[in-house]
């Protein structure tokens, strides 16, 4: 087994499930086991590193390689967490290799990209090429839910001239993606016995009115001026809950809203516009409460520049490694490049794997692409030096 496959197997075998806001704890949840492994890995490599606590049980790991000469610095970023394992048809933390693929939760999103970045980082440390950039290797937490790891990294003093974020892009180059703002809305009612419903006010019925208005708003957004690459913004309601029991008229109902943002929009403005629309549309007929957003992720909008710019150099480097010219692409999902790019740090998203396999019931990644990614990240460090 080659080094990067062995490393990827180790990473997949360590549960690092993001509870996604649910009150779940214990073995398998959060990134503590991954952080312990990465700390030992950086110690063995003999590089300076920091373990920065972001939240209880959640630490960013940041290691540094200094080029032999005074060169630019590139940030490599990969997140430690995975989505939950509910509904998986394979053993999520027993890495299995079949037909050139490695199966397991996080193999595609994004432990394959992390393993490739780490191996490229180790190669730089061991070979110390004179013309490479210095590299900051960041392994961040909570990308799958609130991006608190990358947000803390973005709030720190700038440590690099460029950033490459690992996500499954099939080694194409993502320079533009949507952002997101997410929040809860609650409708209120008056509880009473369900045998005398007229004595109460049903909060679920009230939420039905509000959902109808939100559906109209979502339709309006789909007709808004689109981004030339990403298309129009969007709004979706992903969760609903409410009430105490079937024999009690519910005095509350709550939904979770996901508003996808295109470049040129600000999360706070989008949040406020929905409130204004509902106020105008519903008036006083529904009593509701907006909770503060728990996600405020800006979109990524990286200018490609000319044929001599840094994006062109990265594209050439990835092409040298992969044997094909990578596409310049936009994607509808968000990544840690959103918070990092908001600071003005030039960012691209590049990694092995296909987003179609991320979060799936039998998640897997092509090992040939992981191995190619090691050389791609190494060549990027040389190209940006």
C-alpha positions in Angstrom: 0.0 0.0 0.0 1.4 3.4 -1.0 1.9 6.2 1.6 -1.1 8.3 0.6 -3.5 5.4 0.6 -2.2 4.3 4.0 -2.7 7.8 5.3 -6.2 8.0 3.8 -7.1 4.7 5.4 -6.0 5.9 8.8 -8.0 9.1 8.4 -11.2 7.4 7.3 -10.9 4.9 10.3 -11.1 7.8 12.7 -14.7 8.9 13.3 -15.0 12.7 13.1 -18.8 13.1 12.7 -20.2 16.6 12.8 -23.4 16.4 14.9 -24.9 19.2 12.7 -26.4 21.1 15.6 -27.9 18.1 17.3 -27.1 17.5 21.0 -25.0 14.4 20.2 -21.7 13.7 21.9 -19.4 10.8 22.8 -17.1 8.6 20.8 -17.3 9.3 17.1 -18.6 12.8 17.3 -16.6 16.0 16.8 -13.0 16.1 15.5 -11.0 15.3 18.7 -9.6 11.9 17.4 -8.6 13.4 14.1 -6.9 16.3 15.8 -4.9 13.9 18.0 -3.8 11.9 15.0 -2.8 15.0 13.0 -0.9 16.4 16.0 1.1 13.2 16.2 1.6 13.2 12.4 3.0 16.7 12.4 5.2 15.9 15.4 6.7 12.9 13.6 7.3 15.1 10.5 9.2 17.5 12.7 7.5 20.7 11.7 6.3 23.6 13.8 2.5 23.4 14.4 -0.2 24.9 16.6 -3.4 23.3 18.0 -5.9 26.1 18.3 -9.1 25.5 20.2 -12.2 26.8 18.3 -14.9 25.3 20.6 -14.9 22.5 23.2 -13.5 19.4 21.6 -12.8 21.2 18.3 -9.3 22.3 17.4 -7.8 23.6 14.2 -4.3 22.2 13.5 -1.9 24.5 11.7 1.5 23.4 10.6 4.2 25.4 8.7 6.9 24.6 6.1 9.4 27.4 5.5 10.9 27.5 2.0 14.7 27.7 1.9 14.5 31.1 0.2 12.3 34.1 0.8 9.2 33.1 -1.2 5.5 33.6 -1.2 3.3 31.5 1.1 0.4 29.3 0.2 -2.3 28.1 2.6 -3.5 24.5 2.1 -6.8 24.0 3.9 -8.8 20.7 4.5 -11.5 20.1 7.0 -11.4 17.4 9.6 -15.2 16.7 10.0 -17.6 14.6 8.1 -21.4 14.5 7.8 -23.3 11.9 9.9 -23.4 8.2 8.9 -27.2 7.7 9.1 -28.4 5.4 6.4 -25.0 4.2 5.2 -24.9 0.8 3.5 -21.2 0.2 4.3 -19.2 0.3 7.5 -18.4 4.0 7.7 -15.1 3.7 9.6 -13.7 0.5 8.1 -11.9 1.6 5.0 -12.2 -0.9 2.3 -10.4 -0.9 -1.1 -12.2 -2.4 -4.1 -11.7 -1.9 -7.8 -9.3 1.1 -7.3 -11.7 2.9 -4.9 -11.4 3.4 -1.1 -14.8 3.3 0.6 -15.7 5.0 3.9 -17.3 8.1 5.4 -15.2 11.1 4.5 -13.2 9.3 1.9 -14.4 11.8 -0.7 -15.4 14.7 1.4 -12.7 15.5 2.3 -10.2 13.1 3.8 -9.0 12.1 0.3 -8.0 15.7 -0.3 -6.6 16.1 3.2 -4.4 13.0 2.7 -3.1 14.3 -0.6 -2.3 17.7 0.9 -0.5 16.2 3.8 1.6 14.0 1.6 2.5 16.9 -0.7 3.3 18.9 2.5 5.5 16.1 3.7 7.3 15.8 0.4 8.1 19.5 0.5 9.5 19.2 4.0 11.7 16.2 3.0 12.9 17.5 -0.4 13.1 21.2 0.4 13.0 22.4 -3.2 14.7 25.8 -3.6 11.9 27.3 -5.8 8.8 26.3 -3.8 6.5 28.5 -1.8 6.3 28.3 1.9 3.2 26.3 3.0 0.8 26.6 5.9 -1.1 23.4 6.3 -4.4 24.0 8.1 -6.8 21.2 9.1 -10.0 23.0 10.2 -13.1 22.0 12.1 -16.9 22.3 11.5 -16.9 22.9 7.8 -20.0 20.8 7.3 -22.3 22.9 9.6 -21.1 26.4 10.6 -17.6 26.9 9.3 -16.3 28.0 12.7 -12.9 26.6 12.0 -12.2 28.5 8.8 -13.9 31.6 10.2 -11.5 31.6 13.1 -8.6 31.1 10.6 -9.9 34.0 8.5 -10.1 36.2 11.6 -6.4 35.6 12.4 -3.6 37.7 11.1 -3.1 36.8 7.4 -0.6 34.0 7.2 -0.4 33.4 3.4 -0.5 35.1 0.0 -2.8 32.5 -1.6 -5.1 29.7 -0.4 -6.0 26.3 -1.9 -9.0 24.7 -0.3 -9.5 20.9 -0.7 -12.9 19.7 -1.8 -13.9 17.0 -4.3 -13.7 18.9 -7.7 -12.3 16.1 -9.8 -9.1 18.2 -9.8 -10.9 20.9 -11.7 -10.4 24.5 -10.4 -13.3 26.1 -8.7 -13.0 29.9 -8.5 -16.6 30.8 -7.8 -19.3 29.3 -5.6 -22.4 30.3 -3.7 -22.6 31.3 0.0 -25.3 30.6 2.5 -27.2 32.2 5.4 -29.2 29.8 7.5 -31.6 30.6 10.3 -34.7 29.4 12.2 -38.2 30.9 12.1 -40.8 30.1 14.8 -44.5 30.7 14.7 -46.4 31.0 18.0 -49.9 29.9 19.1 -51.9 29.1 22.1 -52.0 25.5 23.4 -55.2 23.8 24.5 -56.7 20.3 24.4 -57.1 19.0 20.9 -60.8 18.1 21.5 -61.5 21.8 21.8 -59.2 23.3 19.2 -61.2 26.5 18.8 -60.0 27.5 22.3 -56.4 27.6 21.1 -54.3 29.0 18.2 -52.6 26.3 16.1 -49.0 27.4 15.5 -48.6 24.7 12.8 -51.5 26.1 10.8 -49.8 29.6 11.2 -46.6 28.1 9.9 -48.5 26.8 6.9 -49.4 30.3 6.0 -45.8 31.4 6.4 -44.5 28.5 4.3 -46.8 29.5 1.5 -45.3 33.0 1.5 -41.8 31.6 1.6 -42.6 29.4 -1.4 -43.7 32.5 -3.3 -40.5 34.2 -2.3 -38.4 31.3 -3.4 -40.1 31.4 -6.8 -39.3 35.1 -7.1 -35.7 34.4 -6.3 -35.5 31.8 -9.0 -36.4 34.6 -11.5 -33.9 37.1 -10.1 -30.9 38.3 -12.1 -28.6 35.3 -12.2 -24.9 35.1 -11.7 -23.3 34.4 -15.1 -21.7 31.2 -13.8 -23.7 30.2 -10.7 -27.2 31.1 -11.8 -29.8 32.7 -9.6 -29.9 32.7 -5.8 -32.3 30.3 -4.0 -34.2 29.7 -0.8 -35.2 26.3 0.7 -36.8 25.1 3.9 -35.1 22.0 5.0 -36.5 21.1 8.5 -39.8 21.5 10.4 -40.9 20.6 13.9 -43.5 21.7 16.4 -46.0 20.8 19.0 -45.9 18.7 22.1 -48.3 15.9 21.4 -51.0 14.9 18.9 -53.6 15.6 21.6 -52.4 19.1 22.2 -53.0 22.1 19.9 -49.4 23.2 19.2 -48.3 26.6 20.6 -45.1 26.6 18.5 -43.7 25.4 15.2 -40.2 25.9 13.9 -38.5 25.7 10.5 -34.9 26.0 9.3 -34.3 28.1 6.2 -31.3 27.9 3.8 -30.8 30.9 1.6 -28.1 30.4 -1.0 -26.2 33.6 -2.0 -24.5 34.6 -5.2 -21.6 37.0 -5.5 -22.7 40.6 -5.0 -25.1 39.6 -2.2 -24.4 39.9 1.5 -25.7 37.3 4.0 -27.1 40.0 6.4 -29.0 41.7 3.6 -30.6 38.5 2.4 -31.7 37.6 5.9 -33.3 41.1 6.3 -35.0 41.0 3.0 -36.9 37.8 3.8 -38.1 39.4 7.1 -39.3 42.5 5.2 -41.1 40.3 2.6 -43.0 38.3 5.2 -43.9 41.4 7.1 -45.4 43.0 4.0 -47.0 39.7 2.8 -48.5 38.5 6.1 -49.0 41.6 8.1 -50.3 40.8 11.6 -52.1 37.6 10.6 -49.2 35.4 11.7 -47.0 35.9 14.9 -43.5 34.8 14.1 -39.9 35.1 15.3 -36.7 35.1 13.4 -33.7 33.7 15.2 -30.2 35.0 14.5 -28.5 33.1 11.7 -26.1 30.3 12.7 -24.4 30.3 9.3 -23.3 33.5 7.5 -21.1 32.1 4.8 -20.1 34.5 2.0 -19.8 33.4 -1.6 -16.5 32.9 -3.4 -15.7 35.1 -6.3 -12.1 34.8 -7.4 -11.1 36.7 -10.5 -9.3 34.4 -12.9 -7.0 37.1 -14.3 -4.7 36.8 -17.3 -2.5 34.0 -18.6 0.4 35.2 -16.4 -1.6 35.4 -13.2 -1.6 33.1 -10.2 -4.7 31.2 -11.3 -3.1 30.4 -14.7 0.0 29.2 -12.9 -2.1 26.9 -10.6 -4.0 25.6 -13.6 -0.8 24.8 -15.4 0.6 23.0 -12.3 -2.5 20.9 -12.0 -2.4 20.1 -15.7 1.2 19.0 -15.4 0.3 16.6 -12.7 -3.0 15.2 -14.1 -2.1 15.2 -17.8 -5.1 17.3 -18.8 -6.1 20.9 -18.7 -8.4 21.4 -15.7 -11.6 23.3 -16.2 -12.3 26.6 -14.5 -15.6 26.1 -12.8 -18.3 27.5 -10.5 -20.3 25.3 -8.1 -23.6 25.8 -6.3 -22.3 24.6 -2.9 -20.2 26.4 -0.3 -16.7 25.7 1.1 -14.2 27.1 3.6 -13.0 29.3 0.8 -16.0 31.6 1.5 -14.8 32.9 4.9 -11.1 32.9 3.7 -11.8 34.7 0.5 -14.0 37.3 2.3 -10.8 38.7 3.8 -9.3 39.4 0.4 -7.1 36.3 0.4 -7.0 34.9 -3.1 -8.6 31.5 -3.0 -9.3 28.5 -5.2 -10.9 25.2 -4.5 -9.2 22.1 -5.9 -9.3 18.4 -4.8 -9.6 14.8 -5.8 -13.0 13.0 -5.9 -16.4 13.8 -7.3 -18.9 15.9 -5.3 -21.6 13.4 -6.5 -20.0 10.8 -4.1 -19.8 13.2 -1.1 -22.3 12.5 1.7 -23.6 9.3 0.0 -24.6 6.0 1.6 -21.5 4.2 0.2 -19.1 7.1 -0.1 -15.9 6.4 -2.0 -13.0 8.0 -3.9 -10.8 6.9 -6.8 -7.3 6.2 -5.4 -5.6 7.1 -8.7 -7.0 10.6 -8.4 -5.8 10.9 -4.8 -2.3 9.9 -5.9 -2.5 12.5 -8.7 -3.6 15.1 -6.3 -0.4 14.7 -4.2 1.6 15.7 -7.2 -0.9 18.5 -8.1 -0.6 20.1 -4.7 3.2 19.7 -4.8 3.4 21.4 -8.2 1.1 24.2 -7.0 3.6 24.9 -4.2 6.4 25.1 -6.8 4.3 27.3 -9.2 3.5 29.8 -6.5 7.0 30.1 -5.1 
